[in-house]
């Protein structure tokens, strides 16, 4: 390498590379802290972490940042000495290329050392960010059902409420409750209730769209945030969910349980507090229970109306177990099939 070429590379290219690497690492640290912790650090409340955990995380990020800063300081000292030597070579080119090559070797070694330290810092930052992300996700998930939990619901509910106030983006809040769940628990035990909750959660997830949010609100109650539309679309959405649950066989060991749900829904209106919307949805749910269960009701803002068609009102909601055992004789199965076919034809005729 000619001396002039070396002077150009050492004096310009190396400094740019170093500054870019240092800036990237420090930017990464700032982004991780900002995005994953954000304003929650100020409140002292990070999902999945105690106050001590938060302090440890901040200390670890601080140590990484300080370590990189120290490496940068040491590297800067080496580069300052190299810079002085470069200026000497510019003034006295006669010193030859040997000195330039020695200086280039020293700078290369310093660059390699700094790159290794930066790689270690990036690895540490990555591991910490993954731990924070995993803990945050776990803190927002219901263990039994795998659904988003009450905390996740509150965050998304606040976000959608703010979107409605700013841009008028409509949404539907639906509260769903399992009918006679206490009777199920008292009769078959809490393991049966847990099994029903887990299977019902899967039905709800499969019935709504990917953009909709299904959460376990508490106990046997679920909260859904759906995209809003006209009343016909609201009716179709809620009835589709109700029918899907009604038609599901909930299996527990050698038993098959039949379960129904009641639901109440409402849309936000202008100048309404978020708590008022929850209260209206709850009032619609209560109306569905009072009307006989296994129904969908909607709160218009002034009154609760039933969405489940009157001529298709289902039988009173019960949790009825049936045994999975002995099949009927062929003649009885044939008679039952005929009866079922006749009933379905009558339903189609009425519709």
C-alpha positions, 0 to 999 in steps of 0.5 A: 500500500502506498503511503498516501493511500494509507493516510487516506484510509486511516484518517477517514475510513476508520474513524467513520466505521468506528463512529457508526459502530458505537452509534449503532450500539448505543442507539440499540440500547436506547431503543430497547429501553424505550420500546420495551420499558417505556413510560412504565419505568416511571410508574414502576410497573412493567408487566411480569417484573417486580420493582427489583427486577426493573432495577436489575434490568436498568442496572444491566443496561447501564453496565453495558452502556458504560462498558461500551463507553469505556471501550470507546474511550480506550479506542479513542486514545489509540486513535489519537496516538495514531492520528498524531503519527499520521500527521507526522508521516504527512509532514515527513513522508521520508519515514517510509511505508514501514512505519505506516504499515506498523501503524496500520497493524496497530489500528487494525488490532484496536478495531478488531478488539472494539468490534468484539466488545461491541458484538458482546454488548449487542448479544447482551442487549439482545438477550435482555430484550428477549427476556423482557419480551417473554415476561411481558407476553406471559404477564398478558396471557391467561394461563388456563385458556391461553387467551389474552388476560384482563391486563391485555384487554384493558390496554387494547380497550384503551387504545381502541377507545382513543382511536374512536375519539380521535378518528371515529373508528368504531368497534364492538365490546362484547361480554360473554358469560357461560350459562349455569357455570356454577352448576357445572362446577358444583356437579362435576367439579372444578376440573370439568369447569376448567376443561370447558373454559379451555375448550370454549376459548378455542371455539371463540378464537376460531369463530372470530376474525384474526383482527378481533381480540378475545380475552378472558375477562374473569372467571367464566366471563370473556370480553371480545373487541370486534370490528363494528358494522351495521346492526345486521353484521353485529347480529350475524357476528354474535349469533355465529358465536352463540351457535358455534358454542351451542353446537360444540361437544365439550368433552370431559373424559367419558362424558360429553357436556353441552354448554351455552353462552349469553352475550351482551354488546355495545358500541361506543358513542360520542362523549361516553366514558370507557367505563360507561361502555363496559356498563352498557355491555354488562347491562345487555348481558344481564338482559340476556340472562334474564330473558332465559339465557343462550341469547344475544342482546345489544345496548343501543344507548337507551335500551337493550334489544334481543338479537337472537331471532324470536322464532329461533329462541333456543331451549333454556340453557342447561349444562347437560352431560351425556354418556359417550357409551352404548350406541342405540340399536339400528332401528332406534338410530334410524327412527332418531335420524328420521326425527332429526331430519323432520325437525330440520325440514320444519326449521327450514320451512319456518325460515 
